[in-house]
Amino acid sequence: MKKYFVLTILFVLPIIIYLFFLTGEHNFFKLPVITEDVHDIKDFSNFQLKDKITIISFLGADLNEDKTSALNINMKIYNRFFMFDDFQFISLLPIGSEEKAMNLKNELSAITGTDLSKWGFVFLKNEQLNKIFDSLNLPIFLDDNLSSPYVYIIDKDLNLRGNRDDDNFIGYNSKSIADINNNMVDDVKVILAEYRMALKKYN
């Protein structure tokens, strides 16, 4: 009997602690701001970043060359979180890659069986892509295909969010299933919990 009581306490206690922090007003659950005032895409498209929690990626012109990035973020991030309100996926690509993007989207949908209606593909001029990426204010650049393996979390106020514990933070490497699974998934949970707490506070 005593053994079962101890096991119950060991199982329940972490849940109680988690719920305490989740429902309380603590900075513990706030994901740090890396860069403020990321350039909104509403100037160039029918989509916008403002007032949305956005996972943004730069897939580039040669989508057939490397589909690993899109598949990893689809399976590990999109499939887990796409149902949340005010949450969206945006992939930015150069004009001229529309057909390749449609083929990729159809392929991802077929592989995972997921509704990809919350995943927007936005086609921009080269200088527009670079302007948005440069506004992240990170020590890296898009490659010759205007792509990057790194994906980002942008909050509703156009802030780039990420884990400041990593002094060399340049994004979440979508080619690394370990980085996405071990780091980005947790950070997305944190920012969603942060907005849920804000809703509870003001409603």
NUFI-47138 format. One record per residue: residue number from 1; x, y, z of N, C-alpha, C, O in turn. Coordinates in Angstrom, 1 decimal, always signed. Layout:
residues N
NODE num     nu     nv     nw    cau    cav    caw     cu     cv     cw     ou     ov     ow
NODE NUM      X      Y      Z      X      Y      Z      X      Y      Z      X      Y      Z
...
This chain:
residues 203
NODE num     nu     nv     nw    cau    cav    caw     cu     cv     cw     ou     ov     ow
NODE   1   +0.8   -1.2   +0.0   +0.0   +0.0   +0.0   +0.9   +1.3   +0.0   +0.6   +2.2   -0.7
NODE   2   +1.9   +1.2   +0.9   +2.8   +2.4   +0.9   +3.5   +2.6   -0.4   +3.8   +3.7   -0.8
NODE   3   +3.9   +1.5   -1.0   +4.6   +1.5   -2.3   +3.7   +2.2   -3.3   +4.2   +3.1   -4.1
NODE   4   +2.5   +1.9   -3.4   +1.6   +2.5   -4.4   +1.3   +4.0   -4.1   +1.2   +4.8   -5.0
NODE   5   +1.3   +4.3   -2.8   +1.2   +5.7   -2.4   +2.4   +6.6   -2.9   +2.2   +7.6   -3.4
NODE   6   +3.5   +6.0   -2.7   +4.8   +6.7   -3.1   +4.8   +6.9   -4.6   +5.1   +7.9   -5.2
NODE   7   +4.4   +5.8   -5.3   +4.4   +5.9   -6.8   +3.4   +6.9   -7.3   +3.7   +7.6   -8.3
NODE   8   +2.3   +7.0   -6.6   +1.2   +8.0   -7.0   +1.8   +9.4   -6.8   +1.6  +10.2   -7.7
NODE   9   +2.4   +9.6   -5.7   +3.0  +10.9   -5.4   +4.0  +11.3   -6.5   +4.0  +12.4   -7.0
NODE  10   +4.9  +10.4   -6.8   +5.9  +10.6   -7.8   +5.4  +10.9   -9.1   +5.9  +11.7   -9.9
NODE  11   +4.2  +10.3   -9.5   +3.6  +10.6  -10.8   +2.8  +11.9  -10.8   +2.9  +12.6  -11.8
NODE  12   +2.1  +12.2   -9.7   +1.2  +13.3   -9.7   +1.9  +14.6   -9.4   +1.5  +15.7  -10.0
NODE  13   +3.0  +14.6   -8.6   +3.6  +15.8   -8.2   +4.2  +16.7   -9.4   +3.9  +17.9   -9.4
NODE  14   +4.9  +16.0  -10.3   +5.3  +16.9  -11.5   +4.2  +17.5  -12.2   +4.4  +18.6  -12.7
NODE  15   +3.1  +16.9  -12.3   +1.9  +17.4  -13.0   +1.4  +18.6  -12.3   +1.0  +19.7  -12.9
NODE  16   +1.3  +18.5  -10.9   +0.8  +19.6  -10.1   +1.8  +20.8  -10.3   +1.3  +22.0  -10.4
NODE  17   +3.1  +20.6  -10.2   +4.0  +21.7  -10.4   +3.9  +22.3  -11.7   +3.9  +23.6  -11.8
NODE  18   +3.7  +21.5  -12.8   +3.6  +22.1  -14.1   +2.3  +22.9  -14.2   +2.4  +24.0  -14.8
NODE  19   +1.2  +22.5  -13.7   +0.0  +23.2  -13.7   +0.1  +24.5  -12.9   -0.5  +25.5  -13.3
NODE  20   +0.9  +24.5  -11.8   +1.0  +25.7  -11.0   +1.7  +26.8  -11.8   +1.3  +27.9  -11.9
NODE  21   +2.8  +26.4  -12.5   +3.5  +27.4  -13.3   +2.7  +27.8  -14.6   +2.7  +29.0  -15.0
NODE  22   +2.0  +26.9  -15.1   +1.2  +27.2  -16.3   +0.1  +28.2  -16.0   -0.2  +29.1  -16.9
NODE  23   -0.6  +28.1  -14.9   -1.7  +28.9  -14.6   -1.3  +30.2  -13.8   -2.1  +31.1  -13.8
NODE  24   -0.1  +30.2  -13.3   +0.3  +31.4  -12.6   +0.9  +32.5  -13.5   +1.2  +32.2  -14.7
NODE  25   +1.1  +33.7  -13.0   +1.7  +34.7  -13.7   +3.2  +34.8  -13.4   +3.7  +35.5  -12.6
NODE  26   +3.9  +34.0  -14.2   +5.4  +33.8  -13.9   +6.1  +34.1  -15.2   +5.7  +33.7  -16.3
NODE  27   +7.3  +34.7  -15.2   +8.1  +34.9  -16.3   +8.8  +33.7  -16.8   +9.4  +33.6  -17.9
NODE  28   +8.7  +32.6  -15.9   +9.4  +31.4  -16.2   +8.9  +30.8  -17.6   +9.7  +30.2  -18.3
NODE  29   +7.7  +31.1  -18.0   +7.2  +30.5  -19.2   +7.2  +31.4  -20.4   +6.7  +31.1  -21.4
NODE  30   +7.9  +32.6  -20.2   +8.0  +33.5  -21.4   +9.2  +33.2  -22.2  +10.3  +33.1  -21.7
NODE  31   +9.0  +33.0  -23.5  +10.0  +32.7  -24.4  +10.7  +34.0  -24.7  +10.1  +35.0  -25.2
NODE  32  +12.1  +34.1  -24.6  +12.8  +35.4  -24.7  +12.6  +36.0  -26.2  +12.4  +35.2  -27.1
NODE  33  +12.7  +37.3  -26.2  +12.7  +38.0  -27.5  +14.1  +38.1  -28.0  +15.0  +38.5  -27.3
NODE  34  +14.3  +37.7  -29.2  +15.6  +37.7  -29.9  +15.8  +39.0  -30.6  +16.8  +39.7  -30.5
NODE  35  +14.7  +39.3  -31.5  +14.7  +40.5  -32.3  +13.3  +41.1  -32.3  +12.4  +40.4  -32.5
NODE  36  +13.3  +42.4  -32.2  +12.0  +43.1  -32.3  +11.8  +43.7  -33.7  +12.7  +43.8  -34.5
NODE  37  +10.5  +43.9  -34.0  +10.1  +44.6  -35.3  +10.6  +43.8  -36.6  +11.2  +44.4  -37.5
NODE  38  +10.3  +42.6  -36.6  +10.5  +41.8  -37.8   +9.6  +42.4  -38.9   +8.4  +42.7  -38.6
NODE  39  +10.1  +42.4  -40.1   +9.3  +43.1  -41.2   +8.1  +42.2  -41.5   +8.2  +41.0  -41.8
NODE  40   +6.9  +42.8  -41.5   +5.7  +42.1  -41.9   +5.6  +41.8  -43.4   +6.0  +42.6  -44.2
NODE  41   +5.0  +40.7  -43.7   +4.9  +40.3  -45.1   +3.6  +40.9  -45.7   +3.4  +40.7  -46.9
NODE  42   +2.8  +41.6  -45.0   +1.6  +42.2  -45.5   +1.8  +43.2  -46.6   +1.0  +43.5  -47.4
NODE  43   +3.0  +43.8  -46.6   +3.4  +44.8  -47.6   +3.6  +44.1  -48.9   +3.5  +44.8  -50.0
NODE  44   +3.8  +42.8  -48.9   +4.1  +42.1  -50.2   +3.1  +41.0  -50.6   +3.2  +40.5  -51.6
NODE  45   +2.1  +40.7  -49.7   +1.3  +39.6  -49.9   -0.1  +39.8  -49.2   -0.3  +40.8  -48.6
NODE  46   -1.0  +38.8  -49.4   -2.3  +38.8  -48.7   -2.2  +38.2  -47.3   -3.2  +38.2  -46.6
NODE  47   -1.0  +37.8  -46.9   -0.8  +37.2  -45.6   -0.2  +38.3  -44.7   +0.3  +39.3  -45.2
NODE  48   -0.3  +38.1  -43.4   +0.4  +39.0  -42.4   +0.9  +38.2  -41.2   +0.3  +37.2  -40.9
NODE  49   +1.9  +38.8  -40.6   +2.5  +38.2  -39.4   +1.9  +38.8  -38.2   +1.8  +38.1  -37.1
NODE  50   +1.5  +40.0  -38.2   +1.0  +40.7  -37.1   -0.3  +40.0  -36.6   -1.2  +39.6  -37.4
NODE  51   -0.4  +39.9  -35.3   -1.6  +39.3  -34.6   -1.7  +37.8  -34.9   -2.7  +37.2  -34.6
NODE  52   -0.6  +37.2  -35.3   -0.5  +35.7  -35.5   +0.8  +35.2  -34.8   +1.8  +35.9  -34.8
NODE  53   +0.7  +33.9  -34.3   +1.9  +33.2  -34.0   +2.3  +32.5  -35.2   +1.6  +31.6  -35.7
NODE  54   +3.5  +32.8  -35.7   +3.9  +32.3  -37.0   +5.2  +31.4  -37.0   +6.1  +31.8  -36.3
NODE  55   +5.1  +30.3  -37.6   +6.4  +29.6  -37.9   +6.8  +29.9  -39.3   +6.0  +29.6  -40.3
NODE  56   +7.9  +30.6  -39.5   +8.3  +31.1  -40.8   +9.5  +30.4  -41.3  +10.5  +30.2  -40.6
NODE  57   +9.5  +30.0  -42.6  +10.6  +29.3  -43.2  +10.9  +29.9  -44.5  +10.1  +30.6  -45.2
NODE  58  +12.2  +29.7  -45.0  +12.6  +30.2  -46.3  +13.1  +29.0  -47.1  +14.2  +28.5  -47.0
NODE  59  +12.2  +28.4  -47.9  +12.5  +27.2  -48.6  +13.3  +27.3  -49.9  +13.8  +26.3  -50.3
NODE  60  +13.3  +28.5  -50.4  +14.2  +28.7  -51.6  +13.6  +28.2  -52.9  +12.4  +27.7  -53.0
NODE  61  +14.3  +28.4  -54.0  +13.9  +28.1  -55.3  +13.9  +26.7  -55.7  +13.1  +26.2  -56.5
NODE  62  +14.9  +25.9  -55.1  +15.1  +24.5  -55.6  +14.5  +23.6  -54.6  +15.2  +22.9  -53.8
NODE  63  +13.1  +23.5  -54.6  +12.4  +22.7  -53.6  +12.7  +21.2  -53.8  +12.6  +20.4  -52.9
NODE  64  +13.0  +20.8  -55.0  +13.2  +19.4  -55.3  +14.5  +18.9  -54.8  +14.7  +17.7  -54.6
NODE  65  +15.4  +19.8  -54.5  +16.7  +19.4  -54.1  +16.8  +18.9  -52.7  +17.5  +17.9  -52.4
NODE  66  +16.0  +19.5  -51.8  +16.0  +19.1  -50.4  +14.6  +19.3  -49.8  +14.1  +20.4  -49.5
NODE  67  +13.9  +18.2  -49.6  +12.5  +18.2  -49.0  +12.5  +17.8  -47.5  +11.5  +17.9  -46.9
NODE  68  +13.7  +17.5  -47.0  +13.9  +17.1  -45.6  +13.4  +18.2  -44.7  +12.7  +17.9  -43.7
NODE  69  +13.7  +19.4  -44.9  +13.3  +20.5  -44.0  +11.8  +20.6  -43.9  +11.3  +20.7  -42.8
NODE  70  +11.1  +20.7  -45.1   +9.7  +20.8  -45.0   +9.0  +19.6  -44.4   +8.1  +19.8  -43.6
NODE  71   +9.6  +18.4  -44.6   +9.0  +17.2  -44.0   +9.1  +17.2  -42.5   +8.2  +16.8  -41.8
NODE  72  +10.3  +17.6  -42.1  +10.6  +17.6  -40.6   +9.7  +18.6  -39.9   +9.1  +18.2  -38.8
NODE  73   +9.5  +19.8  -40.4   +8.7  +20.8  -39.7   +7.2  +20.4  -39.8   +6.4  +20.8  -39.0
NODE  74   +6.9  +19.7  -40.9   +5.5  +19.3  -41.1   +5.1  +18.2  -40.1   +4.1  +18.3  -39.4
NODE  75   +6.0  +17.3  -39.9   +5.7  +16.1  -39.0   +5.8  +16.5  -37.6   +5.0  +16.0  -36.7
NODE  76   +6.8  +17.3  -37.2   +7.1  +17.5  -35.8   +6.4  +18.8  -35.3   +6.2  +18.9  -34.1
NODE  77   +6.2  +19.8  -36.1   +5.6  +21.0  -35.6   +4.2  +21.2  -36.1   +3.3  +21.4  -35.3
NODE  78   +4.0  +21.3  -37.4   +2.7  +21.6  -38.0   +1.6  +20.6  -37.5   +0.6  +21.0  -37.1
NODE  79   +1.9  +19.3  -37.6   +0.9  +18.3  -37.3   +0.5  +18.4  -35.8   -0.6  +18.0  -35.4
NODE  80   +1.4  +18.9  -34.9   +1.1  +18.9  -33.5   +0.3  +20.2  -33.1   -0.4  +20.2  -32.1
NODE  81   +0.5  +21.3  -33.9   +0.0  +22.6  -33.4   -0.9  +23.3  -34.3   -1.4  +24.4  -33.9
NODE  82   -1.1  +22.8  -35.5   -1.8  +23.6  -36.5   -3.3  +24.0  -36.1   -3.8  +24.9  -36.6
NODE  83   -3.8  +23.2  -35.2   -5.2  +23.4  -34.8   -5.4  +24.6  -33.8   -6.5  +25.0  -33.6
NODE  84   -4.3  +25.1  -33.3   -4.5  +26.3  -32.4   -4.9  +27.5  -33.1   -4.4  +27.8  -34.2
NODE  85   -5.7  +28.3  -32.4   -6.2  +29.6  -33.0   -5.0  +30.5  -33.2   -4.1  +30.5  -32.4
NODE  86   -5.1  +31.4  -34.2   -4.1  +32.4  -34.4   -2.7  +31.8  -34.6   -1.7  +32.5  -34.4
NODE  87   -2.6  +30.6  -35.1   -1.3  +29.9  -35.3   -1.2  +29.6  -36.8   -2.2  +29.1  -37.4
NODE  88   -0.1  +30.0  -37.5   +0.0  +29.7  -38.9   +1.5  +29.4  -39.3   +2.4  +29.7  -38.5
NODE  89   +1.6  +28.7  -40.4   +2.9  +28.4  -41.0   +3.0  +29.2  -42.3   +2.0  +29.3  -43.1
NODE  90   +4.1  +29.9  -42.5   +4.4  +30.6  -43.7   +5.7  +30.2  -44.2   +6.7  +30.3  -43.5
NODE  91   +5.7  +29.8  -45.5   +7.0  +29.6  -46.2   +7.2  +30.6  -47.3   +6.3  +30.8  -48.1
NODE  92   +8.3  +31.3  -47.3   +8.6  +32.3  -48.2   +9.5  +31.8  -49.3  +10.5  +31.2  -49.0
NODE  93   +9.1  +32.0  -50.6   +9.9  +31.5  -51.7  +10.0  +32.6  -52.8   +9.2  +33.5  -52.8
NODE  94  +11.0  +32.4  -53.7  +11.1  +33.4  -54.8  +10.0  +33.2  -55.8   +9.6  +32.0  -56.1
NODE  95   +9.6  +34.2  -56.5   +8.7  +34.2  -57.6   +9.3  +33.2  -58.6  +10.5  +33.3  -59.0
NODE  96   +8.4  +32.4  -59.2   +8.9  +31.4  -60.2   +8.9  +30.0  -59.7   +9.1  +29.0  -60.4
NODE  97   +8.8  +29.8  -58.3   +8.8  +28.5  -57.7   +7.4  +28.0  -57.4   +7.3  +27.1  -56.5
NODE  98   +6.4  +28.6  -58.0   +5.0  +28.3  -57.6   +4.6  +26.8  -57.9   +4.0  +26.2  -57.0
NODE  99   +5.0  +26.3  -59.0   +4.6  +24.9  -59.4   +5.3  +24.0  -58.4   +4.7  +23.0  -58.0
NODE 100   +6.6  +24.2  -58.2   +7.3  +23.3  -57.3   +6.7  +23.3  -55.9   +6.7  +22.3  -55.2
NODE 101   +6.3  +24.5  -55.4   +5.7  +24.6  -54.1   +4.4  +23.8  -54.0   +4.1  +23.2  -53.0
NODE 102   +3.6  +23.9  -55.1   +2.3  +23.2  -55.1   +2.5  +21.7  -55.0   +1.8  +21.0  -54.4
NODE 103   +3.5  +21.3  -55.8   +3.9  +19.8  -55.8   +4.3  +19.4  -54.4   +4.0  +18.3  -54.0
NODE 104   +5.1  +20.2  -53.8   +5.6  +19.9  -52.4   +4.5  +19.8  -51.5   +4.4  +18.9  -50.6
NODE 105   +3.6  +20.8  -51.5   +2.4  +20.8  -50.6   +1.6  +19.6  -50.8   +1.1  +19.0  -49.8
NODE 106   +1.3  +19.2  -52.0   +0.5  +18.0  -52.3   +1.2  +16.7  -51.8   +0.6  +15.8  -51.3
NODE 107   +2.6  +16.7  -51.9   +3.3  +15.5  -51.5   +3.3  +15.4  -50.0   +3.1  +14.3  -49.4
NODE 108   +3.5  +16.5  -49.3   +3.4  +16.5  -47.8   +2.1  +16.1  -47.3   +2.0  +15.3  -46.4
NODE 109   +1.0  +16.6  -48.0   -0.3  +16.2  -47.6   -0.6  +14.7  -47.7   -1.2  +14.1  -46.9
NODE 110   +0.0  +14.2  -48.8   -0.2  +12.7  -49.1   +0.6  +11.9  -48.1   +0.1  +10.8  -47.7
NODE 111   +1.7  +12.3  -47.7   +2.6  +11.6  -46.8   +2.0  +11.5  -45.4   +1.9  +10.5  -44.8
NODE 112   +1.5  +12.7  -44.9   +1.1  +12.8  -43.6   -0.4  +12.7  -43.4   -0.9  +12.5  -42.3
NODE 113   -1.2  +12.9  -44.5   -2.6  +12.9  -44.4   -3.2  +14.1  -43.6   -4.3  +14.0  -43.0
NODE 114   -2.4  +15.2  -43.6   -2.8  +16.4  -42.8   -3.4  +17.5  -43.6   -2.9  +17.7  -44.8
NODE 115   -4.4  +18.2  -43.1   -4.9  +19.4  -43.8   -3.9  +20.5  -43.7   -3.5  +20.9  -42.6
NODE 116   -3.4  +21.0  -44.8   -2.3  +22.0  -44.8   -2.9  +23.4  -45.1   -2.1  +24.2  -45.6
NODE 117   -4.1  +23.6  -44.8   -4.8  +24.9  -45.1   -4.2  +26.0  -44.3   -4.3  +27.2  -44.7
NODE 118   -3.5  +25.7  -43.2   -2.9  +26.7  -42.4   -1.4  +26.9  -42.7   -0.7  +27.6  -42.0
NODE 119   -1.0  +26.3  -43.8   +0.4  +26.5  -44.2   +0.4  +27.3  -45.5   +0.0  +26.8  -46.6
NODE 120   +0.8  +28.6  -45.4   +0.8  +29.4  -46.6   +2.1  +29.5  -47.3   +3.2  +29.6  -46.6
NODE 121   +2.1  +29.5  -48.6   +3.3  +29.6  -49.4   +3.2  +31.0  -50.1   +2.2  +31.3  -50.8
NODE 122   +4.2  +31.8  -49.8   +4.2  +33.2  -50.3   +5.3  +33.4  -51.2   +6.5  +33.1  -50.9
NODE 123   +5.1  +34.0  -52.4   +6.1  +34.1  -53.4   +6.5  +35.6  -53.6   +5.6  +36.5  -53.8
NODE 124   +7.7  +35.9  -53.4   +8.2  +37.3  -53.3   +9.4  +37.5  -54.2  +10.1  +36.6  -54.7
NODE 125   +9.6  +38.8  -54.5  +10.8  +39.1  -55.3  +12.1  +38.9  -54.4  +12.0  +38.9  -53.1
NODE 126  +13.2  +38.7  -55.0  +14.4  +38.4  -54.3  +14.7  +39.5  -53.2  +15.1  +39.1  -52.1
NODE 127  +14.6  +40.8  -53.6  +14.9  +41.8  -52.6  +13.9  +41.8  -51.4  +14.3  +42.2  -50.3
NODE 128  +12.7  +41.4  -51.7  +11.7  +41.3  -50.6  +12.1  +40.2  -49.6  +12.0  +40.4  -48.4
NODE 129  +12.5  +39.1  -50.2  +12.9  +37.9  -49.3  +14.1  +38.3  -48.4  +14.1  +38.0  -47.2
NODE 130  +15.0  +39.0  -49.1  +16.2  +39.4  -48.3  +15.9  +40.4  -47.2  +16.4  +40.4  -46.2
NODE 131  +15.0  +41.3  -47.6  +14.6  +42.3  -46.6  +13.9  +41.7  -45.4  +14.2  +42.1  -44.3
NODE 132  +13.1  +40.7  -45.6  +12.4  +40.1  -44.4  +13.4  +39.3  -43.6  +13.4  +39.4  -42.4
NODE 133  +14.3  +38.6  -44.3  +15.3  +37.8  -43.6  +16.2  +38.6  -42.8  +16.6  +38.4  -41.7
NODE 134  +16.7  +39.7  -43.5  +17.6  +40.6  -42.8  +17.0  +41.3  -41.5  +17.7  +41.6  -40.6
NODE 135  +15.7  +41.4  -41.5  +15.0  +42.1  -40.4  +15.0  +41.2  -39.1  +14.8  +41.6  -38.0
NODE 136  +15.4  +39.9  -39.3  +15.6  +39.0  -38.2  +16.8  +39.3  -37.4  +17.0  +39.0  -36.2
NODE 137  +17.7  +40.1  -38.1  +18.9  +40.6  -37.4  +19.8  +39.5  -36.8  +20.2  +39.5  -35.7
NODE 138  +20.1  +38.5  -37.7  +20.9  +37.3  -37.3  +22.2  +37.3  -38.1  +22.2  +37.9  -39.2
NODE 139  +23.2  +36.7  -37.6  +24.5  +36.8  -38.3  +24.6  +35.7  -39.4  +25.7  +35.2  -39.6
NODE 140  +23.6  +35.5  -40.1  +23.6  +34.6  -41.3  +22.8  +35.2  -42.4  +22.0  +36.2  -42.2
NODE 141  +22.9  +34.6  -43.6  +22.2  +35.1  -44.8  +21.5  +34.0  -45.5  +21.9  +32.8  -45.3
NODE 142  +20.6  +34.3  -46.4  +20.0  +33.4  -47.3  +21.1  +32.9  -48.3  +22.0  +33.7  -48.6
NODE 143  +21.0  +31.7  -48.8  +22.0  +31.2  -49.8  +21.6  +31.6  -51.2  +20.7  +32.5  -51.4
NODE 144  +22.3  +31.1  -52.2  +22.1  +31.5  -53.5  +20.7  +31.2  -54.1  +20.3  +31.8  -55.0
NODE 145  +20.1  +30.2  -53.5  +18.7  +29.8  -53.9  +17.7  +30.5  -53.0  +16.5  +30.2  -53.1
NODE 146  +18.1  +31.5  -52.2  +17.3  +32.3  -51.3  +16.6  +31.4  -50.3  +15.4  +31.5  -50.0
NODE 147  +17.3  +30.4  -49.9  +16.8  +29.4  -48.9  +17.7  +29.4  -47.6  +18.8  +29.9  -47.6
NODE 148  +17.1  +28.9  -46.6  +17.8  +28.7  -45.3  +17.3  +27.5  -44.6  +16.1  +27.2  -44.7
NODE 149  +18.1  +26.6  -44.0  +17.6  +25.5  -43.3  +17.0  +25.8  -42.0  +16.4  +25.0  -41.3
NODE 150  +17.1  +27.1  -41.5  +16.6  +27.5  -40.2  +15.2  +28.1  -40.3  +14.8  +28.8  -41.3
NODE 151  +14.4  +27.7  -39.3  +13.0  +28.2  -39.2  +12.8  +29.0  -37.9  +13.7  +28.8  -37.0
NODE 152  +11.8  +29.8  -37.9  +11.7  +30.8  -36.8  +10.3  +30.9  -36.2   +9.3  +30.6  -36.9
NODE 153  +10.2  +31.3  -35.0   +8.9  +31.6  -34.3   +8.8  +33.1  -34.2   +9.6  +33.8  -33.6
NODE 154   +7.7  +33.7  -34.8   +7.4  +35.1  -34.8   +6.2  +35.3  -34.0   +5.2  +34.6  -34.3
NODE 155   +6.2  +36.1  -33.0   +5.0  +36.3  -32.1   +4.0  +37.3  -32.7   +4.2  +37.8  -33.8
NODE 156   +2.9  +37.5  -32.0   +1.9  +38.4  -32.6   +2.3  +39.9  -32.7   +1.6  +40.7  -33.4
NODE 157   +3.4  +40.2  -32.0   +3.8  +41.6  -32.0   +5.1  +41.8  -32.9   +5.8  +42.7  -32.8
NODE 158   +5.3  +40.8  -33.8   +6.4  +40.9  -34.8   +7.8  +40.8  -34.1   +8.7  +41.3  -34.6
NODE 159   +7.8  +40.0  -33.0   +9.1  +39.7  -32.4   +9.6  +38.3  -32.7   +8.8  +37.4  -32.7
NODE 160  +10.8  +38.2  -33.0  +11.5  +36.9  -33.2  +11.7  +36.3  -31.8  +12.4  +37.0  -31.0
NODE 161  +11.2  +35.1  -31.5  +11.3  +34.5  -30.2  +12.2  +33.3  -30.3  +12.2  +32.6  -31.3
NODE 162  +13.0  +33.0  -29.2  +13.8  +31.9  -29.2  +14.5  +31.7  -27.9  +14.2  +32.5  -26.9
NODE 163  +15.3  +30.7  -27.7  +15.9  +30.4  -26.4  +17.2  +31.1  -26.3  +18.2  +30.8  -27.0
NODE 164  +17.3  +32.0  -25.4  +18.5  +32.8  -25.1  +19.6  +32.0  -24.4  +20.7  +32.5  -24.3
NODE 165  +19.2  +30.8  -23.9  +20.3  +30.0  -23.3  +21.3  +29.6  -24.3  +22.5  +29.3  -24.0
NODE 166  +20.9  +29.6  -25.6  +21.9  +29.4  -26.7  +22.5  +30.7  -27.1  +21.8  +31.5  -27.8
NODE 167  +23.7  +31.0  -26.7  +24.3  +32.3  -27.1  +24.5  +32.4  -28.6  +24.7  +33.6  -29.0
NODE 168  +24.5  +31.3  -29.3  +24.7  +31.4  -30.7  +23.5  +31.1  -31.5  +23.5  +30.5  -32.6
NODE 169  +22.3  +31.5  -30.9  +21.0  +31.2  -31.6  +20.9  +31.9  -32.9  +21.1  +33.1  -33.1
NODE 170  +20.7  +31.0  -33.9  +20.5  +31.6  -35.3  +19.2  +30.9  -35.9  +19.0  +31.1  -37.1
NODE 171  +18.4  +30.2  -35.1  +17.2  +29.6  -35.6  +17.2  +28.1  -35.2  +18.1  +27.6  -34.6
NODE 172  +16.1  +27.5  -35.6  +16.0  +26.0  -35.4  +16.3  +25.3  -36.7  +15.7  +25.6  -37.8
NODE 173  +17.2  +24.5  -36.7  +17.7  +23.8  -37.9  +16.7  +22.7  -38.3  +16.6  +21.7  -37.7
NODE 174  +16.0  +23.0  -39.4  +14.9  +22.1  -39.8  +15.5  +20.8  -40.5  +14.7  +19.8  -40.7
NODE 175  +16.8  +20.8  -40.8  +17.4  +19.6  -41.3  +17.8  +18.6  -40.1  +18.1  +17.4  -40.4
NODE 176  +17.7  +19.1  -38.9  +18.1  +18.3  -37.8  +16.8  +17.9  -37.0  +16.2  +18.8  -36.4
NODE 177  +16.4  +16.7  -37.1  +15.2  +16.2  -36.4  +15.4  +16.4  -34.9  +14.4  +16.6  -34.2
NODE 178  +16.7  +16.3  -34.4  +16.9  +16.4  -33.0  +16.7  +17.9  -32.5  +16.1  +18.1  -31.5
NODE 179  +17.1  +18.8  -33.3  +16.9  +20.3  -32.9  +15.4  +20.6  -32.9  +14.9  +21.3  -32.0
NODE 180  +14.7  +20.1  -34.0  +13.3  +20.4  -34.0  +12.5  +19.7  -32.9  +11.7  +20.3  -32.2
NODE 181  +12.9  +18.5  -32.7  +12.1  +17.7  -31.7  +12.5  +18.0  -30.2  +11.6  +18.1  -29.4
NODE 182  +13.7  +18.3  -30.0  +14.2  +18.6  -28.6  +14.1  +20.1  -28.2  +14.0  +20.4  -27.0
NODE 183  +14.2  +21.0  -29.2  +14.2  +22.4  -28.8  +13.0  +23.2  -29.3  +12.4  +23.8  -28.6
NODE 184  +12.7  +23.0  -30.6  +11.6  +23.9  -31.2  +10.3  +23.5  -30.6   +9.4  +24.3  -30.3
NODE 185  +10.0  +22.2  -30.5   +8.7  +21.7  -30.0   +8.5  +22.3  -28.6   +7.4  +22.8  -28.4
NODE 186   +9.5  +22.3  -27.8   +9.3  +22.8  -26.4   +9.1  +24.3  -26.4   +8.2  +24.8  -25.7
NODE 187   +9.8  +25.1  -27.3   +9.6  +26.5  -27.4   +8.3  +26.9  -27.9   +7.7  +27.9  -27.5
NODE 188   +7.7  +26.1  -28.9   +6.4  +26.4  -29.4   +5.4  +26.2  -28.3   +4.4  +27.0  -28.1
NODE 189   +5.6  +25.1  -27.5   +4.7  +24.9  -26.3   +4.7  +26.1  -25.4   +3.7  +26.5  -24.8
NODE 190   +5.9  +26.6  -25.1   +6.0  +27.7  -24.2   +5.3  +29.0  -24.7   +4.6  +29.6  -23.9
NODE 191   +5.4  +29.3  -26.0   +4.8  +30.5  -26.5   +3.3  +30.4  -26.5   +2.5  +31.3  -26.3
NODE 192   +2.8  +29.2  -26.8   +1.4  +28.9  -26.8   +0.8  +29.0  -25.4   -0.3  +29.6  -25.2
NODE 193   +1.5  +28.5  -24.4   +1.1  +28.6  -23.0   +1.1  +30.1  -22.6   +0.3  +30.5  -21.8
NODE 194   +2.1  +30.8  -23.0   +2.2  +32.2  -22.7   +0.9  +33.0  -23.2   +0.4  +33.8  -22.4
NODE 195   +0.5  +32.7  -24.4   -0.7  +33.4  -24.9   -2.0  +32.9  -24.2   -3.0  +33.6  -24.1
NODE 196   -2.0  +31.6  -23.8   -3.2  +31.1  -23.1   -3.3  +31.8  -21.8   -4.4  +32.1  -21.3
NODE 197   -2.2  +32.0  -21.1   -2.2  +32.7  -19.8   -2.7  +34.1  -20.0   -3.4  +34.6  -19.1
NODE 198   -2.2  +34.8  -21.1   -2.7  +36.1  -21.3   -4.2  +36.2  -21.5   -4.9  +37.1  -21.1
NODE 199   -4.7  +35.2  -22.3   -6.2  +35.2  -22.5   -6.9  +35.0  -21.2   -8.0  +35.6  -21.0
NODE 200   -6.4  +34.1  -20.3   -7.1  +33.9  -19.0   -7.0  +35.2  -18.2   -8.0  +35.5  -17.5
NODE 201   -5.9  +35.9  -18.3   -5.8  +37.1  -17.5   -6.8  +38.2  -17.9   -7.4  +38.8  -17.0
NODE 202   -6.9  +38.4  -19.2   -7.7  +39.5  -19.7   -9.2  +39.1  -20.0  -10.0  +40.0  -20.2
NODE 203   -9.5  +37.8  -19.9  -10.9  +37.4  -20.1  -11.5  +36.9  -18.8  -12.6  +36.5  -18.7
